[in-house]
Amino acid sequence: MRLFVYGSLLEGEYNHPILMQEFGAVALGPARTKPEWTMAHVNPHFPGCVPGGGAVVGELYEVEENVRDDLDVLEGHPELYLRTDVELADGGVAWMYVYRHSIQGMGLVPNNDWRAFQTARTEGKKHGIGND
């Protein structure tokens, strides 16, 4: 199965080693969803996507279907996120974990790009900007 990731499972993020080493994922490269989502900054460590109007920037992986239950536990399915099929910009389909709560009052992630958001936050902290 193909898995689309956009937050803590991205290369360089803290859950990426679990995806690769424990779940045996194979990286397929950068990917985007169709423009149907909005990404919010749920907390300092991870985002959440809900239905909206933009494409999400992320990465695509191949995973064996037998790791689905373990991925569900890691991603908090079904309490925090719901695993769903998502359409990709290239016309393909992949699993994606969608945030299942309201994002009202949360900050939005510019351009639905968690990596760019994290990079900007890190650079801002280096210069004394931002406190999360």
Secondary structure, DSSP 4 states (H G I P E B T S, - for coil): -EEEE-STTSTTSTTHHIIIIIS--EEEEEEEB-S-EEEEEEETTEEEEEE-SBPPEEEEEE--GGGHHHHHHHHTTTTTEEEEEEEBTTS-EEEEEEE-S--TTSEEPGGG-HHHHHHHHHHHHHTT----
